[in-house]
Amino acid sequence: MKKLLTIGMAASLFFTSCEDMFEPAIENILSIEETYNRPLYAQGLLLNAYTRVPTNSFNDVATDDAVTNDRASNYQKIATGQWTAMNNPTEQWRNSKSAIQYINNFLSIVDEVAWAKDENIATLFNDRQKGEAYGLRALFMFHLLQAHAGKSASGEVLGVPIVLTHETLDSEHNHPRNTFEECMQQIYNDLAKAEELLPLDFEDISNSSQIPAKYQSLGLNHEDYNRVFGVDFRLRLSKRIAQAIKVKAALLAASPAFAAGNTTTWEDVAHYAATVIEQKGGVAGIDPNGGVFYQAASVNAMTGGANTAEILWRTDRGSTVTSDLEAEHFPPTLFGRGRINPTQNLVDAFPMANGYPITDEANSGYNVNAPYDGRDPRLKNYIQVNGTTAGVNNTAINTAANSPTNDGLNKVETSTRTGYYLRKLLRQEVNLNPSSVSGQYHVTPRLRMTEIYLAYAEAANEAWGPTGTGGHAFSAYDIIKAIRTRAGVGTSNNDAYLEQIKNDKDQMRELIRNERRLELCFEGFRFWDLRRWNADLTETAKGVNIQNNQYTEINVENRVFSDHMHYGPIPYSEILKYNNLVQNNGW
């Protein structure tokens, strides 16, 4: 009996194994058709793209604004001569092309998905998510152009391959690069679709009369509308955000590095930016706390997905408080690693509080023996200079070469290499003491109004001069005046320096670029700004050696860039795989 049982069990196992061999068990992999009745799965394709939107990577350490004490930093490596088509931390080819692939997949199925049982509400969901997809596709195309557009050996300004369909293993992947102009027109087309489908902002309405005209015939009530376009979706891409993306892309296109390769003009940029600014109340709508958006007053106001007047789009601030950013960038005495070290170059770019550059000996009042006194308030808001306090306990930070603490110049591997530490973006209320660690909420902006104000100022100055308006209610001069006033610059003398140069287009250009450098420092802009301006990439990063109250400028790190590096490379691996791809000249 026992023998028969053993044989029976063995036979059972044999036939079961045969059955599994010929008919494998069902795997937990859904076909694309399954998403038609599972909207959450379909939406996952779109949400994947959201997770890929680039945020600040501190590429400032590859510019004249900062160095890092992290010797393994890829940005430090490319700044010092190791930037190649195989070693490129600025690359967006894989990330942004992957995002576009997910978006194209989503757009290929969106009309088939049962978004809601009620067909009219399903229409709203379909429209909204299509709009988001088109807006995101435009954004990722912008990031591809910023990182990879450039000139061929013949001098033609090329973009990237435009792919608008979902690609499979059987698709033809060997695409040639489209021209920069074709890529820009694709961005504009996608953004136009996004603007048509999306609300200006995701906010609740209180009655049915506020439902947009295009949906009035559907017989919806305001609760139906809020279900799709209400406050629950505040962190999604909206019409206002699409309009701001248009400004970013157009500013790149009109800049000297790309202007010869497309039809976008400075006037276009100014008009696009003016639209966003006017919807925010014009110059009067500037957020008085916009320059310190990362501090408690602003961050604590951004609950439930709401934004301040400064923030157009951001990541979720999270459900828990954190201290990672401070752990990376606080000085050593505050238990931080001091990674980002602002340069003397950047410190010197901050004017005096009276608005004059420190190089204006006759008017500025700059004192070389007290270099941080009487300066633009943004200096000490954004940069930890010698002698100031920091952290929850207002610890004195001594960055002198003979400092008794590890905050001093080059004391230990986590010390500053320049005589300065980062202050911007950090919450000083964070405590990193191992015995009582406490964090704070943070927000990571994707788009700020200050970026749009500065884009308008730059474009309007180029199109119509410092005080020209192009039919709008404000000029480049008006914008710069408002930004400097907000910062506390020139408030005691009616900003005499600005008044002095307001009729000189070249001097105003220099000032606007400098204001952009200061306002947007450490947010990942200068690396790309220097390139789109065709500016010098090789200015040596400098610091200060402080001993016995003497301030001596020092060279800290050379910048090794060739002229062709105003444009980034196409990844070498892609050039090897696809013979239709043309590399940018010099790479």
SULKA-V335725 format. One record per helix or strand of 3 or more residues. SS is the DSSP state (A for helix, B for strand). FROM is the first residue (numbers start at 0). TO is the last residue. If there is no record, write none. Layout:
{{SS:FROM:TO} {SS:FROM:TO}}
This chain:
{{A:1:21} {A:31:36} {A:38:50} {A:58:61} {B:65:67} {A:73:81} {A:92:111} {A:118:147} {A:179:196} {A:207:209} {A:212:215} {A:221:228} {A:230:232} {A:238:253} {A:258:260} {A:265:278} {A:281:284} {A:289:291} {A:295:298} {B:310:313} {A:323:328} {A:331:333} {B:339:341} {A:343:348} {A:377:381} {B:444:447} {A:448:463} {A:475:486} {A:495:500} {A:504:518} {A:525:531} {B:540:546} {B:549:556} {A:562:565} {A:571:576}}
